[in-house]
Amino acid sequence: MTELLIRGAEVSAGSRTDVLIRGGIVEAVGPGLPATGFPVLDAGGGALLPGLHDHHLHLHALAADSNSVRCGPPQVHTAADLARALATAPGDGWIRGVGYVETVAGVLDSAGLDTMCRGRPVRIQHRSGALWMLNSAAARRTGLDTATEPGVERDESGRATGRVWRADIWLRSRLPDTGPPDLGDTGTRLARYGITGITDASPDLPAESLAGLIEARRTGALPQRLNLLGVPLGCTGGPEITTGAYKIVLADSGLPDIDTLVATIARAHGLGRPVAVHCVSREAMLILLAAFGETGTVPGDRIEHGALIPAESIGTLRRLGITVVTQPGFLADRGDDYRRRVDPVDLPDLYRCRSLTEGGVGLALSSDAPYGPLDPWQVIAAAVERRAPDGAVVGATETLRAASALGRYLAPLHDPGGRARAVAAGSPADLVLLDRPLERMLIAPTADAVRATLVQGRTVFAR
């Protein structure tokens, strides 16, 4: 359905109006629009918003996550829990585990995993997404001992430990070739939350993964508008998708020297692309700002996560015009663990929000799914409350008002720190209809309130 009259929607607070959609565009907004020849949807006073944008997630990892064994809280808390989870994994081949954290069974390597599961090849991903841990059966099948990949961790004798850092592409090349996972269920799930635009933040997309994303968008399996950070430099994404800033990872497991980082940023800028830099530690932030000091910045340069941003860096970020794309949902998901494991000196700098907006720094909210909670309404609530699972508030001075947090999901896909979009004549008909007025929604944000989601005027979710 690309022609539709939405009757009696709340487009501005406290008032109802009609919205006419034709040809994928909002053609008119106003009371009493004629309904002749158009299907009519009675909004009943529910809020009609621009569709939400998740400015940082990982689509293929999100799809694979649904078929993986949970290896960390809240399902798994101890080594015995983990052993039971692996023992009851369905099938008889590879086991893919996700969500592991050291509080479960310490620093896991092949020997440690073998005590829990020896008969099947097992690979478990740390909840940060930065590390895979393989048991001995998996290590043999992937040729870990003879691998030359830099991310393969080795002990003092040069033997592979079974821990592989930020080498997803290499590891995938050693696994059974099943192709990219189907994204149909993922697209449906995103639409159910009211998400109409997504930025996939996976770095250095291999050709097969890029082709899978293009195909999912072309067929409509993924109905959302799609922006990619992992398109290689010098390439374009292809039809039905857009090429975003170039993703650079400053991995704490191996920070680059500043000359290499400067050269990479300069090359991207020279090819007309801003950069999106994964940056989660104080050290990485200081290195990055020093590099930008040499290269300068271009519109669209952005920091991914910004997990720890020193207060003294806020003015520099504003001056450089850099947007921070962050994930306060992590606080609701694991804030209690942060309070135990993060240096108390760093806690005030953790996932800043309010100080960035008040300091004039562009801010976008996102999920980092599957590593953080996907539901944008949960993330909005987390930005407002900053409440950990144990009830403690993490960074009370960094809370946002609910309307402000929502606005950080309504920013344009290619300007995540920009002004929130609005429902207006001439705008794309990427919309989400709620079953209640906005004021009521913001008191208690919930995905249950999403009544319908439209992309280019086509209904992709309705209840």
VOPAGU-2260 file (C-alpha; in pm, 1 decimal, decimal comma):
REM VOPAGU-2260
SITE   aa  ch    i         X         Y         Z
SITE  MET   A    0       0,0       0,0       0,0
SITE  THR   A    1     167,4     322,9    -119,5
SITE  GLU   A    2    -141,9     544,9    -101,8
SITE  LEU   A    3    -291,6     600,2     239,0
SITE  LEU   A    4    -478,3     862,1     439,1
SITE  ILE   A    5    -400,4     850,4     810,2
SITE  ARG   A    6    -687,2    1017,9     988,8
SITE  GLY   A    7    -672,4    1179,4    1331,6
SITE  ALA   A    8    -303,1    1136,6    1410,0
SITE  GLU   A    9    -108,9    1338,5    1664,6
SITE  VAL   A   10     167,6    1501,3    1460,4
SITE  SER   A   11     219,3    1790,2    1700,8
SITE  ALA   A   12     156,6    1764,4    2072,3
SITE  GLY   A   13    -205,1    1774,6    2182,2
SITE  SER   A   14    -370,1    1812,2    1839,8
SITE  ARG   A   15    -502,4    1574,3    1575,5
SITE  THR   A   16    -461,0    1606,5    1203,0
SITE  ASP   A   17    -465,5    1401,4     883,4
SITE  VAL   A   18    -167,6    1284,6     679,8
SITE  LEU   A   19    -191,0    1189,8     311,8
SITE  ILE   A   20      72,0     954,1     171,5
SITE  ARG   A   21     123,4     900,6    -199,0
SITE  GLY   A   22     416,3     767,3    -400,4
SITE  GLY   A   23     629,3     707,1     -93,3
SITE  ILE   A   24     605,2    1072,3      14,6
SITE  VAL   A   25     400,1    1261,1     271,1
SITE  GLU   A   26     193,5    1463,8      25,7
SITE  ALA   A   27     -12,2    1670,8     269,5
SITE  VAL   A   28     -61,7    1729,1     639,5
SITE  GLY   A   29    -371,6    1904,4     770,5
SITE  PRO   A   30    -717,0    1857,6     920,9
SITE  GLY   A   31   -1006,8    1735,8     709,4
SITE  LEU   A   32    -810,8    1605,5     408,6
SITE  PRO   A   33   -1047,8    1440,9     156,5
SITE  ALA   A   34   -1043,8    1061,5     159,4
SITE  THR   A   35   -1179,6    1005,4    -191,1
SITE  GLY   A   36   -1011,5     704,8    -349,6
SITE  PHE   A   37    -763,6     641,6     -66,0
SITE  PRO   A   38    -753,8     368,4     197,1
SITE  VAL   A   39    -803,0     524,8     540,7
SITE  LEU   A   40    -628,0     437,4     864,1
SITE  ASP   A   41    -785,9     584,5    1177,5
SITE  ALA   A   42    -500,3     677,8    1412,0
SITE  GLY   A   43    -737,7     747,4    1699,6
SITE  GLY   A   44    -514,3    1023,3    1833,9
SITE  GLY   A   45    -202,7     807,5    1840,7
SITE  ALA   A   46     127,3     982,8    1774,4
SITE  LEU   A   47     264,2     967,7    1420,5
SITE  LEU   A   48     643,5    1001,2    1416,7
SITE  PRO   A   49     918,1     977,1    1159,4
SITE  GLY   A   50    1050,5     621,7    1157,5
SITE  LEU   A   51    1329,6     556,8    1404,0
SITE  HIS   A   52    1690,1     514,1    1287,8
SITE  ASP   A   53    1931,6     278,2    1459,5
SITE  HIS   A   54    2263,6     447,6    1386,0
SITE  HIS   A   55    2489,4     154,2    1482,7
SITE  LEU   A   56    2417,9    -218,5    1471,9
SITE  HIS   A   57    2551,9    -536,6    1308,2
SITE  LEU   A   58    2294,6    -708,9    1088,2
SITE  HIS   A   59    2454,0   -1044,3    1011,2
SITE  ALA   A   60    2571,0   -1088,4    1370,9
SITE  LEU   A   61    2220,4    -999,0    1486,8
SITE  ALA   A   62    2066,6   -1261,5    1259,2
SITE  ALA   A   63    2318,4   -1527,3    1368,4
SITE  ASP   A   64    2263,3   -1436,8    1733,5
SITE  SER   A   65    1911,2   -1577,8    1728,9
SITE  ASN   A   66    2049,4   -1927,6    1661,6
SITE  SER   A   67    2330,1   -1911,9    1916,9
SITE  VAL   A   68    2373,7   -2050,9    2267,7
SITE  ARG   A   69    2355,7   -1793,8    2548,2
SITE  CYS   A   70    2684,2   -1806,5    2739,7
SITE  GLY   A   71    2651,7   -1513,6    2979,4
SITE  PRO   A   72    2409,6   -1331,4    3210,1
SITE  PRO   A   73    2121,0   -1334,4    3264,7
SITE  GLN   A   74    2090,5   -1694,7    3144,4
SITE  VAL   A   75    2438,1   -1818,4    3244,1
SITE  HIS   A   76    2621,0   -1710,0    3561,4
SITE  THR   A   77    2867,6   -1988,7    3648,2
SITE  ALA   A   78    3101,8   -2238,7    3482,9
SITE  ALA   A   79    2850,6   -2513,1    3565,6
SITE  ASP   A   80    2574,2   -2314,1    3394,2
SITE  LEU   A   81    2794,6   -2274,5    3087,7
SITE  ALA   A   82    2876,8   -2646,0    3073,9
SITE  ARG   A   83    2504,5   -2729,6    3087,5
SITE  ALA   A   84    2423,8   -2476,5    2813,2
SITE  LEU   A   85    2686,6   -2627,3    2583,2
SITE  ALA   A   86    2583,8   -2984,7    2664,9
SITE  THR   A   87    2221,5   -2913,5    2570,6
SITE  ALA   A   88    2298,2   -2720,3    2250,2
SITE  PRO   A   89    2087,3   -2858,2    1963,7
SITE  GLY   A   90    2244,0   -3048,4    1675,9
SITE  ASP   A   91    2569,8   -3240,4    1658,7
SITE  GLY   A   92    2807,9   -3004,4    1477,6
SITE  TRP   A   93    2952,2   -2663,7    1554,3
SITE  ILE   A   94    2826,0   -2476,8    1861,1
SITE  ARG   A   95    2817,6   -2097,3    1836,7
SITE  GLY   A   96    2798,9   -1926,6    2175,3
SITE  VAL   A   97    2746,9   -1556,8    2247,7
SITE  GLY   A   98    2744,5   -1312,1    2536,3
SITE  TYR   A   99    3031,2   -1452,3    2741,4
SITE  VAL   A  100    3183,0   -1240,4    3017,4
SITE  GLU   A  101    3466,9   -1327,5    3254,7
SITE  THR   A  102    3241,8   -1327,2    3561,8
SITE  VAL   A  103    3104,1   -1662,4    3438,3
SITE  ALA   A  104    3423,6   -1872,1    3432,6
SITE  GLY   A  105    3722,4   -1639,3    3414,7
SITE  VAL   A  106    3953,0   -1596,6    3115,4
SITE  LEU   A  107    3853,2   -1880,4    2882,2
SITE  ASP   A  108    4098,3   -2049,5    2646,3
SITE  SER   A  109    4093,3   -2384,0    2464,0
SITE  ALA   A  110    4191,4   -2581,3    2773,1
SITE  GLY   A  111    3920,4   -2419,2    2981,6
SITE  LEU   A  112    3654,0   -2476,8    2719,0
SITE  ASP   A  113    3758,4   -2839,8    2679,4
SITE  THR   A  114    3660,8   -2904,9    3041,0
SITE  MET   A  115    3307,0   -2796,9    2953,9
SITE  CYS   A  116    3266,6   -2936,4    2602,1
SITE  ARG   A  117    3521,2   -3155,1    2425,0
SITE  GLY   A  118    3313,5   -3362,9    2183,9
SITE  ARG   A  119    3193,4   -3083,8    1951,5
SITE  PRO   A  120    3374,2   -2783,1    1802,3
SITE  VAL   A  121    3278,7   -2475,2    2006,4
SITE  ARG   A  122    3336,3   -2108,7    1940,2
SITE  ILE   A  123    3212,8   -1854,1    2193,8
SITE  GLN   A  124    3203,9   -1480,3    2138,1
SITE  HIS   A  125    3275,3   -1235,7    2419,1
SITE  ARG   A  126    2983,6   -1002,4    2481,0
SITE  SER   A  127    3195,9    -710,4    2356,9
SITE  GLY   A  128    3212,9    -874,1    2013,4
SITE  ALA   A  129    3590,8    -828,3    2009,9
SITE  LEU   A  130    3699,6   -1182,4    2100,9
SITE  TRP   A  131    3623,8   -1541,0    2000,9
SITE  MET   A  132    3725,1   -1835,8    2222,1
SITE  LEU   A  133    3766,8   -2180,2    2062,4
SITE  ASN   A  134    3792,5   -2521,2    2222,3
SITE  SER   A  135    4053,8   -2768,7    2096,9
SITE  ALA   A  136    3819,7   -2931,9    1845,4
SITE  ALA   A  137    3740,2   -2592,1    1694,0
SITE  ALA   A  138    4106,7   -2489,5    1700,7
SITE  ARG   A  139    4204,2   -2802,4    1504,5
SITE  ARG   A  140    3933,4   -2749,5    1243,3
SITE  THR   A  141    4035,1   -2388,0    1187,1
SITE  GLY   A  142    4408,4   -2459,8    1183,0
SITE  LEU   A  143    4469,3   -2220,8    1468,7
SITE  ASP   A  144    4819,5   -2347,2    1556,6
SITE  THR   A  145    4958,8   -2273,0    1208,8
SITE  ALA   A  146    4759,2   -1956,6    1144,3
SITE  THR   A  147    4944,1   -1634,5    1063,8
SITE  GLU   A  148    4645,3   -1407,0    1136,3
SITE  PRO   A  149    4762,3   -1130,1    1377,9
SITE  GLY   A  150    4451,8   -1166,1    1594,5
SITE  VAL   A  151    4536,2   -1523,5    1695,4
SITE  GLU   A  152    4657,9   -1501,3    2055,8
SITE  ARG   A  153    4964,5   -1706,9    2150,2
SITE  ASP   A  154    5128,4   -1792,7    2480,1
SITE  GLU   A  155    5494,7   -1742,4    2566,2
SITE  SER   A  156    5590,1   -2061,2    2383,4
SITE  GLY   A  157    5412,8   -1948,6    2065,4
SITE  ARG   A  158    5125,4   -2192,2    2100,4
SITE  ALA   A  159    4776,4   -2068,7    2008,0
SITE  THR   A  160    4565,3   -2020,7    2322,0
SITE  GLY   A  161    4231,8   -2055,8    2146,1
SITE  ARG   A  162    4155,1   -1685,3    2181,7
SITE  VAL   A  163    4111,9   -1487,0    1859,6
SITE  TRP   A  164    4090,9   -1107,1    1870,0
SITE  ARG   A  165    3901,6    -902,9    1608,4
SITE  ALA   A  166    3955,9   -1151,5    1329,1
SITE  ASP   A  167    3596,6   -1229,3    1234,0
SITE  ILE   A  168    3661,7   -1230,8     859,3
SITE  TRP   A  169    3955,0   -1470,4     897,1
SITE  LEU   A  170    3762,9   -1698,0    1132,4
SITE  ARG   A  171    3458,6   -1703,4     904,8
SITE  SER   A  172    3682,8   -1817,3     618,3
SITE  ARG   A  173    3779,2   -2124,9     823,6
SITE  LEU   A  174    3422,7   -2225,4     911,1
SITE  PRO   A  175    3178,1   -2438,0     708,5
SITE  ASP   A  176    3056,7   -2224,1     419,2
SITE  THR   A  177    2690,8   -2155,5     492,3
SITE  GLY   A  178    2676,6   -1807,0     339,1
SITE  PRO   A  179    2541,7   -1494,8     509,3
SITE  PRO   A  180    2243,2   -1556,8     738,5
SITE  ASP   A  181    1893,1   -1477,3     617,6
SITE  LEU   A  182    1779,6   -1130,7     729,4
SITE  GLY   A  183    1404,1   -1171,0     690,0
SITE  ASP   A  184    1327,3   -1226,1    1058,6
SITE  THR   A  185    1567,6    -945,8    1152,0
SITE  GLY   A  186    1393,6    -700,1     919,3
SITE  THR   A  187    1056,3    -796,5    1065,5
SITE  ARG   A  188    1184,5    -752,5    1419,1
SITE  LEU   A  189    1325,7    -407,7    1342,2
SITE  ALA   A  190     997,2    -302,1    1181,0
SITE  ARG   A  191     806,5    -415,1    1490,9
SITE  TYR   A  192    1009,8    -164,2    1692,1
SITE  GLY   A  193     930,9     119,7    1449,4
SITE  ILE   A  194    1279,7     124,1    1293,8
SITE  THR   A  195    1282,1     237,1     930,2
SITE  GLY   A  196    1652,0     312,3     880,0
SITE  ILE   A  197    1967,2     136,8     995,0
SITE  THR   A  198    2341,2     187,3     978,1
SITE  ASP   A  199    2534,1    -137,0     974,4
SITE  ALA   A  200    2860,7     -68,1    1153,8
SITE  SER   A  201    3044,0    -390,6    1069,6
SITE  PRO   A  202    3394,2    -299,9     947,9
SITE  ASP   A  203    3562,2    -418,0     628,1
SITE  LEU   A  204    3266,1    -604,5     481,6
SITE  PRO   A  205    3385,3    -895,3     264,8
SITE  ALA   A  206    3230,9    -927,0     -80,1
SITE  GLU   A  207    2997,1   -1210,3      24,3
SITE  SER   A  208    2858,9   -1016,2     321,0
SITE  LEU   A  209    2814,3    -700,5     113,3
SITE  ALA   A  210    2632,8    -898,8    -155,8
SITE  GLY   A  211    2406,1   -1054,5     108,1
SITE  LEU   A  212    2309,2    -714,3     245,4
SITE  ILE   A  213    2241,3    -575,9    -101,5
SITE  GLU   A  214    2026,5    -877,9    -185,1
SITE  ALA   A  215    1828,0    -853,7     139,7
SITE  ARG   A  216    1750,3    -490,3      68,5
SITE  ARG   A  217    1667,1    -557,7    -297,7
SITE  THR   A  218    1421,3    -837,1    -220,4
SITE  GLY   A  219    1260,4    -654,3      69,7
SITE  ALA   A  220    1368,6    -915,7     324,4
SITE  LEU   A  221    1521,1    -612,3     491,6
SITE  PRO   A  222    1265,2    -334,0     430,0
SITE  GLN   A  223    1456,4     -61,7     614,8
SITE  ARG   A  224    1674,3     198,5     445,5
SITE  LEU   A  225    2029,9      73,3     478,7
SITE  ASN   A  226    2353,7     263,7     528,1
SITE  LEU   A  227    2686,9      77,2     546,3
SITE  LEU   A  228    3005,9     182,3     721,8
SITE  GLY   A  229    3203,1    -124,9     615,5
SITE  VAL   A  230    3215,4     -63,0     240,3
SITE  PRO   A  231    3586,5     -76,4     144,6
SITE  LEU   A  232    3755,8     250,0      51,8
SITE  GLY   A  233    3727,7     325,0    -316,0
SITE  CYS   A  234    3409,5     117,0    -351,7
SITE  THR   A  235    3038,9     193,3    -343,3
SITE  GLY   A  236    2773,5      -6,5    -172,8
SITE  GLY   A  237    2547,1     -78,2    -466,6
SITE  PRO   A  238    2177,8     -36,5    -540,5
SITE  GLU   A  239    1921,3       7,7    -263,5
SITE  ILE   A  240    2184,4      99,4      -3,9
SITE  THR   A  241    2409,8     394,3      75,1
SITE  THR   A  242    2776,9     413,9     162,1
SITE  GLY   A  243    2838,9     582,6     494,3
SITE  ALA   A  244    3146,8     697,0     680,2
SITE  TYR   A  245    3441,8     457,0     666,1
SITE  LYS   A  246    3466,9     234,9     974,3
SITE  ILE   A  247    3800,3     228,3    1157,7
SITE  VAL   A  248    3848,0      13,1    1467,3
SITE  LEU   A  249    4078,5     131,9    1744,8
SITE  ALA   A  250    4098,6    -202,4    1922,3
SITE  ASP   A  251    4221,1    -193,8    2280,8
SITE  SER   A  252    4374,6    -535,7    2218,7
SITE  GLY   A  253    4616,9    -364,6    1978,9
SITE  LEU   A  254    4597,9      12,7    1937,5
SITE  PRO   A  255    4753,5     136,6    1612,0
SITE  ASP   A  256    5044,6     376,6    1601,0
SITE  ILE   A  257    4931,5     729,5    1533,7
SITE  ASP   A  258    5105,0     753,0    1193,0
SITE  THR   A  259    4904,2     455,1    1063,9
SITE  LEU   A  260    4580,5     604,1    1195,3
SITE  VAL   A  261    4657,9     945,2    1045,0
SITE  ALA   A  262    4728,9     784,1     706,5
SITE  THR   A  263    4402,9     587,3     712,5
SITE  ILE   A  264    4192,2     890,9     805,5
SITE  ALA   A  265    4366,6    1104,1     542,2
SITE  ARG   A  266    4306,9     841,4     274,2
SITE  ALA   A  267    3935,9     817,2     356,4
SITE  HIS   A  268    3899,0    1195,2     357,3
SITE  GLY   A  269    4088,0    1213,5      28,2
SITE  LEU   A  270    3835,9     974,8    -127,5
SITE  GLY   A  271    3547,5    1190,2      -8,3
SITE  ARG   A  272    3441,6     975,9     288,4
SITE  PRO   A  273    3424,2    1079,6     652,1
SITE  VAL   A  274    3533,0     824,1     910,9
SITE  ALA   A  275    3347,9     639,2    1185,8
SITE  VAL   A  276    3597,9     537,7    1451,5
SITE  HIS   A  277    3533,9     263,2    1708,0
SITE  CYS   A  278    3664,0     415,7    2028,7
SITE  VAL   A  279    3585,8     274,0    2373,9
SITE  SER   A  280    3877,6     364,0    2601,0
SITE  ARG   A  281    4040,6     680,0    2730,3
SITE  GLU   A  282    4365,4     587,5    2552,3
SITE  ALA   A  283    4191,9     532,1    2220,0
SITE  MET   A  284    4012,1     865,8    2252,5
SITE  LEU   A  285    4336,4    1054,9    2311,8
SITE  ILE   A  286    4506,8     885,1    2016,3
SITE  LEU   A  287    4209,8     961,4    1791,4
SITE  LEU   A  288    4190,8    1328,2    1887,7
SITE  ALA   A  289    4565,4    1361,5    1827,2
SITE  ALA   A  290    4519,6    1206,5    1482,2
SITE  PHE   A  291    4233,2    1443,3    1398,8
SITE  GLY   A  292    4459,8    1723,7    1510,4
SITE  GLU   A  293    4687,3    1632,4    1221,1
SITE  THR   A  294    4431,4    1540,8     953,6
SITE  GLY   A  295    4153,6    1782,3    1038,6
SITE  THR   A  296    3792,3    1670,6    1017,5
SITE  VAL   A  297    3522,3    1668,2     751,3
SITE  PRO   A  298    3143,7    1679,1     794,5
SITE  GLY   A  299    3021,7    1333,5     891,3
SITE  ASP   A  300    3322,6    1225,9    1097,7
SITE  ARG   A  301    3190,9    1032,0    1394,7
SITE  ILE   A  302    3298,9     835,9    1701,0
SITE  GLU   A  303    3136,5     498,2    1758,3
SITE  HIS   A  304    3053,1     413,4    2122,1
SITE  GLY   A  305    3254,7     680,3    2302,3
SITE  ALA   A  306    3230,9     454,0    2606,1
SITE  LEU   A  307    3478,7     668,4    2800,9
SITE  ILE   A  308    3498,7    1035,1    2707,8
SITE  PRO   A  309    3704,8    1250,8    2945,2
SITE  ALA   A  310    3532,7    1576,9    3036,6
SITE  GLU   A  311    3827,7    1775,9    2903,6
SITE  SER   A  312    3770,9    1624,7    2556,0
SITE  ILE   A  313    3417,3    1761,9    2512,9
SITE  GLY   A  314    3530,7    2106,0    2398,3
SITE  THR   A  315    3766,4    1947,7    2144,7
SITE  LEU   A  316    3487,6    1729,3    2006,1
SITE  ARG   A  317    3266,5    2035,7    1966,0
SITE  ARG   A  318    3541,3    2234,3    1796,0
SITE  LEU   A  319    3615,7    1949,8    1555,0
SITE  GLY   A  320    3246,0    1896,5    1475,9
SITE  ILE   A  321    3254,5    1525,2    1556,7
SITE  THR   A  322    2933,6    1334,8    1632,6
SITE  VAL   A  323    2930,3    1067,1    1902,8
SITE  VAL   A  324    2714,3     760,2    1832,7
SITE  THR   A  325    2671,0     596,1    2171,5
SITE  GLN   A  326    2470,6     320,8    2344,7
SITE  PRO   A  327    2327,3     394,6    2690,2
SITE  GLY   A  328    2137,5      66,4    2659,2
SITE  PHE   A  329    2455,0    -100,7    2785,2
SITE  LEU   A  330    2393,1      60,5    3124,2
SITE  ALA   A  331    2053,4    -107,2    3160,1
SITE  ASP   A  332    2197,6    -432,1    3029,8
SITE  ARG   A  333    2519,8    -454,3    3234,0
SITE  GLY   A  334    2563,0    -138,6    3440,9
SITE  ASP   A  335    2604,7    -340,0    3760,4
SITE  ASP   A  336    2902,9    -517,7    3606,6
SITE  TYR   A  337    3049,7    -183,7    3496,8
SITE  ARG   A  338    3027,6     -54,7    3854,0
SITE  ARG   A  339    3226,1    -356,2    3974,8
SITE  ARG   A  340    3485,2    -369,5    3696,9
SITE  VAL   A  341    3535,4     -14,5    3568,2
SITE  ASP   A  342    3783,9     203,4    3756,7
SITE  PRO   A  343    3579,3     437,0    3980,8
SITE  VAL   A  344    3775,3     727,5    3830,9
SITE  ASP   A  345    3627,1     642,3    3490,2
SITE  LEU   A  346    3262,9     593,6    3592,2
SITE  PRO   A  347    3166,4     963,5    3549,2
SITE  ASP   A  348    3293,7     943,6    3187,7
SITE  LEU   A  349    3095,1     629,8    3101,3
SITE  TYR   A  350    2852,5     658,4    2806,7
SITE  ARG   A  351    2809,8    1031,8    2836,3
SITE  CYS   A  352    2489,0    1182,6    2697,9
SITE  ARG   A  353    2370,2    1505,9    2859,4
SITE  SER   A  354    2715,0    1662,1    2893,6
SITE  LEU   A  355    2772,3    1606,5    2520,8
SITE  THR   A  356    2446,0    1768,6    2412,1
SITE  GLU   A  357    2491,1    2056,8    2656,4
SITE  GLY   A  358    2850,2    2092,3    2535,4
SITE  GLY   A  359    2738,9    2131,8    2173,8
SITE  VAL   A  360    2854,3    1788,1    2056,6
SITE  GLY   A  361    2632,1    1602,4    1809,5
SITE  LEU   A  362    2485,1    1291,4    1974,1
SITE  ALA   A  363    2308,3     988,0    1832,5
SITE  LEU   A  364    2168,9     688,6    2019,3
SITE  SER   A  365    2189,2     335,0    1887,0
SITE  SER   A  366    2183,8     -27,7    1995,9
SITE  ASP   A  367    2511,0    -193,1    1884,7
SITE  ALA   A  368    2289,6    -503,3    1856,3
SITE  PRO   A  369    2342,1    -789,4    1905,7
SITE  TYR   A  370    2599,5    -676,5    2163,4
SITE  GLY   A  371    2353,7    -434,1    2323,5
SITE  PRO   A  372    1971,9    -435,3    2349,6
SITE  LEU   A  373    1808,7    -386,2    2008,5
SITE  ASP   A  374    1476,4    -236,6    2127,0
SITE  PRO   A  375    1509,0     143,2    2075,8
SITE  TRP   A  376    1243,1     213,0    2336,8
SITE  GLN   A  377    1454,0      28,8    2594,5
SITE  VAL   A  378    1755,5     235,4    2490,3
SITE  ILE   A  379    1552,4     557,0    2520,9
SITE  ALA   A  380    1438,8     452,7    2869,9
SITE  ALA   A  381    1801,1     371,6    2959,3
SITE  ALA   A  382    1913,2     718,0    2845,1
SITE  VAL   A  383    1646,9     869,9    3071,4
SITE  GLU   A  384    1703,6     652,7    3378,3
SITE  ARG   A  385    2061,0     515,7    3342,7
SITE  ARG   A  386    1955,7     243,7    3584,4
SITE  ALA   A  387    2162,1     -76,5    3608,5
SITE  PRO   A  388    2001,1    -420,5    3653,7
SITE  ASP   A  389    2066,3    -398,5    4028,7
SITE  GLY   A  390    1874,9     -69,1    4048,9
SITE  ALA   A  391    2174,8     161,4    4090,3
SITE  VAL   A  392    2196,6     472,8    3872,5
SITE  VAL   A  393    2515,8     500,0    3668,8
SITE  GLY   A  394    2601,8     862,6    3595,4
SITE  ALA   A  395    2299,7    1052,5    3725,1
SITE  THR   A  396    2426,3    1379,1    3573,0
SITE  GLU   A  397    2422,2    1225,0    3223,4
SITE  THR   A  398    2047,8    1152,2    3200,1
SITE  LEU   A  399    1846,3    1285,4    2906,7
SITE  ARG   A  400    1486,0    1396,8    2894,1
SITE  ALA   A  401    1273,0    1139,0    2714,1
SITE  ALA   A  402    1188,7    1372,3    2424,8
SITE  SER   A  403    1557,1    1448,5    2374,3
SITE  ALA   A  404    1647,2    1079,0    2379,5
SITE  LEU   A  405    1378,0    1003,9    2122,1
SITE  GLY   A  406    1510,6    1286,0    1905,3
SITE  ARG   A  407    1848,1    1110,9    1893,4
SITE  TYR   A  408    1673,5     818,8    1719,4
SITE  LEU   A  409    1496,1    1053,7    1478,3
SITE  ALA   A  410    1811,2    1218,3    1337,0
SITE  PRO   A  411    1878,9    1165,8     965,0
SITE  LEU   A  412    2059,9     845,3     873,1
SITE  HIS   A  413    2351,7    1039,9     724,7
SITE  ASP   A  414    2355,3    1310,5     991,3
SITE  PRO   A  415    2314,0    1117,6    1317,0
SITE  GLY   A  416    2399,0    1418,3    1531,5
SITE  GLY   A  417    2161,5    1645,2    1341,1
SITE  ARG   A  418    1816,1    1780,9    1408,1
SITE  ALA   A  419    1532,7    1533,2    1458,0
SITE  ARG   A  420    1320,5    1476,3    1148,6
SITE  ALA   A  421     952,4    1573,4    1145,1
SITE  VAL   A  422     637,2    1456,7     968,8
SITE  ALA   A  423     582,8    1725,6     704,8
SITE  ALA   A  424     464,6    1760,5     345,6
SITE  GLY   A  425     739,1    1652,7     108,4
SITE  SER   A  426     918,2    1428,8     358,8
SITE  PRO   A  427     967,5    1055,5     294,2
SITE  ALA   A  428     680,1     843,9     419,6
SITE  ASP   A  429     901,7     652,9     662,7
SITE  LEU   A  430     671,9     661,6     962,4
SITE  VAL   A  431     579,1     491,7    1287,0
SITE  LEU   A  432     227,6     514,2    1429,2
SITE  LEU   A  433     180,4     466,4    1802,0
SITE  ASP   A  434    -138,6     358,9    1976,1
SITE  ARG   A  435    -114,4     647,7    2223,9
SITE  PRO   A  436     -21,5    1017,1    2233,5
SITE  LEU   A  437     348,0    1098,4    2253,4
SITE  GLU   A  438     331,7    1245,4    2604,9
SITE  ARG   A  439     198,2     917,0    2738,7
SITE  MET   A  440     455,5     719,0    2542,0
SITE  LEU   A  441     744,8     918,9    2681,4
SITE  ILE   A  442     635,9     853,7    3039,0
SITE  ALA   A  443     685,3     479,8    2983,8
SITE  PRO   A  444     851,2     402,0    2646,2
SITE  THR   A  445     755,2      56,9    2517,2
SITE  ALA   A  446     763,9    -121,9    2183,8
SITE  ASP   A  447     415,1    -254,3    2264,1
SITE  ALA   A  448     283,1      89,1    2166,5
SITE  VAL   A  449     400,7      58,2    1804,4
SITE  ARG   A  450      87,9       8,9    1596,2
SITE  ALA   A  451     224,8      38,1    1241,8
SITE  THR   A  452     552,3     104,5    1061,4
SITE  LEU   A  453     580,6     235,8     705,9
SITE  VAL   A  454     883,5     260,0     477,8
SITE  GLN   A  455     840,5     470,4     163,2
SITE  GLY   A  456     466,8     459,0     225,4
SITE  ARG   A  457     453,6      80,1     235,7
SITE  THR   A  458     330,8     -86,0     552,1
SITE  VAL   A  459     604,1    -319,3     677,3
SITE  PHE   A  460     448,9    -386,1    1019,1
SITE  ALA   A  461      96,1    -353,8    1152,2
SITE  ARG   A  462    -101,9    -491,6    1442,2
